[in-house]
Amino acid sequence: MKFQPIDYLNWAKTSFHGQGTAVDLASSGFPARSVDDLQLTSDDLQIRGPNPYGWPPLKESIAQFHGMTESEITITAGASMANFLSIMAHTDQASPVLVEQPVYEPMRNLPPLFGGRTVALPRLNGDGWKVTPPKLKKALEETNAKLVVISNPHNPSGVMMDAKEVSALVEVASNAGAKIILDEVYAEFHNWNPAELAEATREGFLIRLSSLTKVYGFGPLRIGWILSDEETTQKLHELTNYTYAVHGAINERIGHAVWQQRERFRDEATKRAAFNLDIMRKFLTTQERLSWEDPKAGILGFVRVSGLEDTTEFVAHLRTEDNVMVVPGHFFGLKDGFRVGLGNRPDQVRIALQRLGKRLQNF
């Protein structure tokens, strides 16, 4: 086991909390909602019930949406726990694990925690930030890795691969006897059909995970899930006995209420994301030094800055002198840019971008 501190989360927790009221372009999801946004019954607020491996109505509802069954879903304490359990279940001692690069830092740090070895699988801006089948095939042949960890949409670029592109990667992995863990926490920002990947998931070469956090805005409930074949699901259930003895009954009952009412939350989130993306696109046309691969939908984007090899100092000045927060690229392993999150109110996004432009002129 090799413990590696997660610098990004340490930075995020200390920067977002107790550090004033910065204009936020750093948060990676729709702002947290209140329980007042929900229509709840007394049954939704019960703290007892039969949920040995997750509240059955919640499991059934989420599984059906994805074209899966209740025996093919694991309810977890958020997507962070879903990543933790999935990677732990598939990492052998000293085995190589292909992890996308640039990457959300915990995904890179988890394989060594369980005795594995992280090997970078490059996602390049010149390739539209996508993982191509030839690139994956070559990486699997060179490393003999049996596990691949990627996100879709990609964090930090926000670029989405469609079901056909993902299926092509799964075919390459299965031919090499490897599995793919696919983090889908932002997928609901896109127009997609999650059931299109049900067969590949059921066959055992694809493990998918998500949560109620990024799109729906209910991160504090800590409701996540893993979709996998029945054998893998059983293994994951056994692993939850090491991480939490019982599930949070009231969390999962409220989570089920969120799921039943999700359409209005999703509509609000996607409309705001589309509006803010348009604001961002117009802003970028005025900035010669800034560029990005348009994510097409969602709230994430990775902005490159010409003339800067490392944006860390620029981001620090932006925070301390302009009261605007973005995420420096070095947390994702790519120093010449920064990630923006566009989940804030449009008026706040405009203010933040105006200040960012002025800071760039003077930096």
N, C-alpha and C positions, 0 to 999 in steps of 0.2 A: 504494500500500500504506500502510495506517495501522495501526501497531502499538499495541495497547492491552494493558497488563498485565492478567492475570486475577487480580484481587484475591482472589476466593474461594479459588482453589487455593493462592495464596501463604499465605493465612490458614490453610487446612486443613493444609498441609504443616508449617508452623511450630507449629501448635497441637496437632496429633495426635502429633508426634514431638519428643521432647526436652523436653516440658513437663509431666512428671509423669504420674500415673496417674489422670486425671479419669474420673468416671463418664460414659460416652459415650452421649449421645442425638444426636450430630451425624453420625456415620458414615452414609453413604447406602446401604450394602449389607450383606449378610450377612457377618459377620466372616471374614477370610481364613482359609482352610483350609490344612492341611499336605499335603505329598505323601504322608505316612503314611496319610491318609484314602483313598488310592487303591489299587486292586489293579493293579499294573503288571507288565508283562513286559519282557524285555530289548529287544524290538522297540520298545517305547514310549520307550526311552531312547537311541535312535540319533540321532546328530547329522548324518547324511547321508541323502540320499534325493531322489527326483524331486519337488521342490515349487517350481517356478519362480514360480507365482502362488498358492501355498498347498498344503498337504499334501492330495492328492486324496481320501483317505478322509474327512478332516475336512470338506472342502467338500461332498462328496456326502451325508454324513450330515446336516449342518445344512440343506442345500438341500432334501432330501427331506422333512424334518420340516415345512418351511414350504410344501410343495407346489411347490417350484421345482426347477431342474436345476443341475448343476455349472457350466454356462455362464452362470448368472444369479446368481452369488455371488462376492463379493470378500472374501478373508480379510485382516483388518487387525490392526495392533498395538493391540488394545483398541477400545472404542467411541469413545474420544477421537480416535483416528486415523480411525475411520469417519466421524465428524462432520467432521473436517478435510478429508478427501478428498471427501466428498459435497458439501460447501458450496463447496470450491474448484472442483470440476468444473462447478458450475452458477451461478457468480457472474461476471457480466460487469462491465466497467469502468463505474462510476458507476450501476449498475443498483440499483433498490430490492429489498430482500429482506425479506419479512414474517416476523418472528420473534416467537413468542409472548411475552407479558409478563403476569405474572412468568416468569422464565426462568433456567435454568442458565447462568451467565455466559459460558462459552466460546461457546455458541451465538449469543449476541448480539454477541460481539467478532469472530467469524470473518469475516462478510461484508466489513467494512472492510479486513481484512487482505489480501483479494484484490481490492480496488478497488471493492467494492460499498457499498451504503448500507443500514444496518439501519433498518427501520421497524417500530414496535411493533404487534403484533396482540394486543389486550387479551383476556386470559382473566380474567373477573371472578368473584369469590366468589358474587355474586348469581345468576350463570348456572351455578352448580355447577362453576366453573372450566373449563367446556367451550368449545370453539370451535364456534359454530353456523354452518350453511350461509349464512344471510342475512348474518351478520357477516363471514364470509370473502368472500362475493360483493361486498359493499360495499367492503371493504378492497382487493380486487383491482381493482375499477373505479376507485377513487380513486388508486391508486398505479401501476397497470399493471405490478405486480410479476409476475415469471415464476417465482419461487421462494418457497415457504412452508416454514418450519421450525418443527415442533412436536414435543412428546414425548407418549407414550402408554404407560403412565400419565404424567400430568403431574408434572414436577419443578419446584416443591416440594410441590404439594398432594396428590399420590398418586392423584388422581381418574382413572379409566379410562373411555375411550370404547369402545363395542363395535364390532364389524366393520361393522355397518350405519351407525353414525354416522361412522366413518372413510370408508367408501365414499361417503357423501353429500358429504363434504368433497372427496374426490378428483374426484367428478363436477363440482362447482363449479369446482375448479381446472382441470380438463381443458377445460371450456367456455371458460375464459379463456386457454387456452394456457399454463397454469402447472403446475409440478410441486410435489409435497409431499415433503419429507424428514421421515420419522417415526422418532423415537428410541424404541425399544421395550425398553430395557434392564431395565425392571421388569415387563414384561408377564407373565413366567412366574410371578409371584405370584398371578395371576388365572386363573380357569377360562375358557380361551379356546381357539379353534381357529385357529392361525396360517395355515392353508391357505386360510381364507376370504378373505384379502387377496391371494392369489397372482395371480389374474387381473388385478386392478388394478395390481399390481406389474409383471407381464409386459407390460402395455399401455404402460408407460413414463411414467405420470403419478404414480407413487408409488415412492419409494426408502425402504427400511426398514433399520434397523440395530440391532444389539444386541451382547451380549458374554457371556462366562462369569463376569463380575464380580459383579453386583449380587445375583443370586439364588443362583448356585452357589458363590460364595465363592472363586473362583480368579482374582482380579484380577491377582496377580503374574505369571501366565502371559502376560498381554497378548494374549488371543485375542478378537478382535471380528470382525464381518462386516457386509457390506452386501448386501442383496438388491435387484436391479434388473433391468431388461430387458437383453437381450444387448448391445445397442449401448452402453448406459451402462456395463455391466460391463467391456466392452473398454476404454472410456475410463478407467475407474477403475484397471484393471490397468496401463495406460500411466502413469498418475500415480504409482503405487507405485514406479516406476523412479526417480522424483525423491526419494522419501522413504526407501526402503530398497532396496538392490540385490537382496537375497535375503531370504526369510522365515526365521524362526527354526525350524529343523527340529525340534529337541527340544521346543520350546514347543508346536508344533502337534501333534506326536505325543502328548504328554501331554494336550493339549487334547482330542484325539480320545478318549483314554481317559476323560477327564472326561465327555465327551458320551455315551459308551456307558454310563456309570454314573450319568447325571444324575438319574434318577428318585428315587433315595434321597436325593440332595442337595436336590432340589427339595422332596420331601416334608418333610424336616427343616426347611427354610427356611420353607415355607408354614405349617407347624404352629406354629413359633415366632412367625411374624408374626401369625397369627390370635390366639394366646394374648396376645401383647403389645398387640395392638390392643384386646382386651377390657380389659386393665389400663388402657390410656390412656382408653378411653371412660368407665370407672368413675371415674377420676381427674377427668375434665372435669366430671362431674356435681357435683363438690364445689367447683368453681372458678367463681364468678360472673363473673370478669373474663376468663376464657378461653373461646374458641370455635373450632370448625373445621368444615369440610365433611368428613364422615366418608368416608375413601377406600375403604371397604368391604373392601379387602384390601391386602396389601403392608405395607411398613414405613415409608412416608413420610407426613407430614402437615404442613400449615402451620397453626400456631396463632396466632390473632389475640388481641391484648391490649387490652381496652378501657381508655381513659384514657392510653394511651401512643402518641404519634405516631411514636416511634423507639425500637426495643427494643435498640439497640446498647449503651447503658450498662447496661441490665438484664442482658443476656447476659454482658457483661464481669464484672459483680459475681457472677453465678452461677458463672462460671468461676474467678475468683480467690478468692472467699470460701466457695463451697459445693462447689467441685471437680466441677462438673457442666458438660458441654458440650452446647449446642444451637447452631444456625446462625442468626445474626442475619439478619432479613429483607432488610436493605439489599443483601445480596449478590445477591438475586433481583429487586431493583427494587421491593420492597414493604416499607416500613420498620416498619409497625405490628404486626409479628408475628415469629415465628421458625419454622424448620423443625426437626422432630424426626425422627430415624431410630430405628426400633424393632427393630433387628436384634440388639441386645445380649441377654444372658441375662435372663430375667424378673426374677430377684432384683435385678439391676443396674438394670433399668428402674424397678422399684418404688422403690429407693433414690433414684434421680435425680428421680423425680416428687415424692417426699416433700420433698426439699430444694427443688425448684422452687416448690412450693406455699408453703413457709415463706418463701422469699425474696420471693415476690410479696406476701405479707402485710406485709412490712416495707419494701417498696420505695416 
